[in-house]
Amino acid sequence: MGNILQTTKFIENCKNMSSDILKDYCDLDVIETFEYCDDLNTKVNTWNSFIFVGGTKFRCMFLAQFTTISLLGLASEKFVDIKEVDYIHTVKDFMREYCNQFAGKLKACFEQENDVSLSLPIISRDFDVRNIFNIKDEEITIAQWSLGEEKNRINIKLYFYEKEKFPNFDFIDDYLNKQSTKDEIDFF
């Protein structure tokens, strides 16, 4: 039971980090967290941006599913000076950097307890998580939520696998609480 509570606490920290980073990155006062809703129209320019974080004790994949239209609505101020023909390319770069920011923060948390590496952020339409993790589905913890506003949202999925169980995830809280200054995020 203790490990389930610790995993729940870990997922809550990830939700909060993903929301805070998106809020800062989009220059918004509020980003809401919603129950995961797979209502993105997958036939209309839907993309997945994902990144891997891992070490000897764990593997994690952070994935943000988005449409160009939703992201343009969420971060409209960031795209004011972008030519319309460059929207898709710029939105993809924006989401790569968003995933990179999340993974960097998560890496910093885990570095206290474990060696940690990051991949480069990837943009793709499809992937097979079973092939990526190369383990049984029931061994992967999957958390999912949506971030944004009522009409403009991105979907987040976090895939987490502990090769060697952490006794708890308090080191993440400790790290996040010690950060007294807000990280500056530059947009390209």
N, C-alpha and C positions, 0 to 999 in steps of 0.2 A: 504494500500500500504506500509506503514511504517514497518509493521510486516513482510511482504514478503522480504523487503530489509534486515531487521535484520536477518531473517532466512537464507537468501543467504550469509550474512556475517558470520554467525555461521558455515554454511557448508564449506565455504572457509577456515575458521580457522581449521576445522576438517581435511580437505584435506591436508593442510599444515602441521599440527601436524603429521598426519599419514605418510606422505612422509618423514618428518624430522626424525621421530623415525625409520622408516624402513632403511633409508640411514645410520643412525648411527649404527643401529643394525646389518646391513649387512656389515659394514665397506666399504661402497661405497662412491665415490665422488659425484655421481649424481644418483638420482632416478627420473625418469620421471613420470608425472601424465598424464594419457590418459583418453579419453572418455571410459566409461564402455563398455567392449566388452565381451559378454558371449561366448567366444570361448574356454574356458577351456573344455577339453574333459572329460565330467562328468562320463564316463565309466572307466576311467583310473586313479584310486587312487586320486580322488578329495575329499577334505575335507573342512569343514567349522569350523573355530575357531571363537568363539564369546564370548562376555562379556556384562554384563548389568551394566549400571550406572543409578542411579535414586534417586529421593528425593520426597518431598511433591509436588513440582511444575512440575516435568517432569520425563519421562522415556526415556532411550536411550539404543539401542543395537548396538554395533559395531561388524561387521562381516567381516572376511577376508576369502575368498574362495581361495584355493590353490591346486596345485598338487605337489607331492614330487619332480618331475623332475624340475618344474619351480623354486621351492624354492632352490633346490640344485644348479641350475644355477645362481640364484641371489646371494646367500650367500655362494658361493663355499669355500671361505676362512674359514668360520666357521665350515665346515664339513670335513676339510682335514684329521683330525686324527680320524674320526669316521669310524668304521667298516661298511661295506656295509649292513650287516644284521641288523644293528642298525639305518639305515637311517630313516625309517618311524617313529619310536618312537622318535628319536631326532628331526626330522622336526616338529612333532606335539608339542613337548615341546617348540621348538623355536617359533612357532606361538602362542601358549598359552601365552608365555611371551611377545610377540609383542603386543597382544591384551591387556594384563595386563598393559604394559607401556602406551599405548594410554589411557586406561580407567583411570589410575592413574593421568595422566596429565589433562584429562577432569574433573575428580573429584576435583582436586586442583583448577581449574578455577571456578567451580560452588560453592565450599565451601564458597566463599565470600558472596553469595546471597541466599543460600539454604542448608538445610541439605542434605547430599549425601551419598549413600552407593554403594558398588561395589559387584558384584558376583565374584565367581571364574571363570576363563576362561574355556570354554567348547569346546570340539572337537566332531563334529557330521557329519554324512553324510547328514542328512535331518532334517528339523524342519518346523513348521508351525507358521509363525509370527503372524497370527490372533489369535491363541490360546495363544501365549506368552503375547501379549499386551491386549487381551480380550477387544478390542474396534473396532469400525468400521474402515475399511481400509482408508476411506477418511480423518480420523482424524490423520493419521500417515504421517509425512513427511519422504520421502525416498530419500536419495541421494546415488548415486553410481558412482564409478570411478575405474580405474585400475592404479596400480603402478608397476614400474619395468623398464625393458628394452624392446626392440622391441620383443624379443622372449620369455623372461622370465618375467611373470607378475603374480600378485595376483589381485583378484577382491575384492573391498571393497564396503560394503553396510552399510549405517548408517540409522537406523530407529529411529525417534525422535518424541515424543509426549509431548506436553505441556499441563498439566492438568490445570495449571494456567499460563496465558501468562506473560512472562517477558516483561517489557517495552522496553528493548533493550538488546543486548548481549555485550555491551561495557566492562563489567567487565571481559570478556574473553580476549579481546585485552589488557586491563590494566594488567591483570595477566601475559600474555605472554610477554608483553613488559618489565615488571619488572624483568623477569628472565634474569639475566645478564650472568650467567655461564651456560655452556652446561652441562646437566645431564650426568653422567657417566652411561653407561648401561653395566652390566656384563652379559655374556652369561654363564649360569649355573655355 
